[in-house]
Amino acid sequence: MTIYFYGADEVPYGCFSNFSAHDLELDGHRWPTSEHYFQAQKFIGTRHADLIRRARTPLRAAEMGRDPSRPLRRDWERAKDDVMRRAVAAKFRAHADIRGILLSTVDEEIVEDTGTDH
C-alpha cells in the first residue's frame, strides 16, 4: 500500500507535510516548521535566511524562499536533498507522537500527493 499525504491538517499523515506545526532545532536555531528551515537554507549566511526563519507561517516562508529576487546559494541544486533530509529527521527526532506515526508505516511507500513537486 502507498501512503499519500498533502495537507498538514490531514489525519493521521498530515504530520509528514513540511507545513505541519512541528518545530525543530537545527544549526543553533529553533525553526517553526521544516518548511521554514528548508526555505531559509537557500540563503544560508544572509539576512534572508533569518527573515524566513521568523516568517509567521510556513506558507509565508515558502513564498519568501521562492522569491526570484533573492539570490540562491550557488550549490543549492546539489544541497537541497540533504537539507530536506536533515530537516525531516530533526522534526521526527523532536516529536515522539509523529515519530510513532512514521514508524507505524513500517516499509510502506510514502508519497507527497502533489503535481507541482517531485
N, C-alpha and C positions, 0 to 999 in steps of 0.2 A: 504494500500500500504506500502511496505517496502522500505526504502531508503538505497541504498547500496553506499558506498564510499570506496576509497582506496588512490589514488594518491592525493597529495597536490595541484596539478595543475588542478584537475577536477572542472568544473564549474557546479553548484554553491557549491557542497558539499565537495570539497577538503579541505575547511577550517576545517572540522571535523578531518582531519588527524593530528596526533601529529607532523608530519613533516611540517605542514603549517607554513609559515613565520609570525607568530603572537607571539610576545614576551609577557612575563608576569612577574609580580613581586610577589615573594613568599620568605618567610624566610629571608628577608633583602637583597635579590639579584634580579637582572634582569636576566631572563633566555631567550635566543633567541627563544626557542620553548618549547612546553610542553614535547617533547621527551628529550630535554636536562635535564629538571627538573626531569622527571621520572627516567632516567638512573642514574643521579647523586645521587638520593636518595638511591640507592642500597649501597652507600658507604658513607653515611652521617657521617660527623665528620672526614673524612680522606682527604688526598691530592687528591685522585682520584676524589672526588666529584667536586672539583674546576677545575680540568683538564677537566672534562666532561662539566662543565658549559661553559668553554672557547673554546670548540671544534668548528671548523669552520662551520660545517654543522650538521644537525640532524642525517644524516647517520653516520657521524664520531662519534657523541655522542652515537648512538646505538651500533656501533661496540665496542667502548670502554666499554660501560656498559655490554656487553655480553662477554667480555674477561674473560675466566675462570681463568686466573692467578690473577685476582683482587678478594680479599676476600669480599664476600657479607655480609651485616649486618645479624645478626642472625635471626631477626624477619621478614626478607623480605617477605616470603610467606604470613604471616599474614598482613603485612603492605601495600603490593603493590596495592591493590584495592583502599584503602583510599588515597594513594599517587596520583594515577591516577585521582581520583575524584577531589582532591584539585587542581591539575594542570589544568584540563579541565575547572573547574569552574572559576579559576583565568583568564584563557585565554579568556573565553567568557564574563566575567565581564569587562575586559580591552578593548574590541573591540566591539563597538556598531554595526558595519556593520555585523560582523559574528554572533553576538548575535541575530540580526534580522533574519538571515538565519536559525539559530537554532530554534527560536521561530516560524518561519513560518511552521515548520514541524508539529506543533501542537502536536498530540498524535501518530504520525506515528512511527513505529519501525525504528531505525537507526542501521545499521549493517556495521561494517568494513568488506569488502569483501576480506578476506584473508583465505587461507587454512593453514596458519602456526601459528595462534594465536587464542585464544578463546575469 
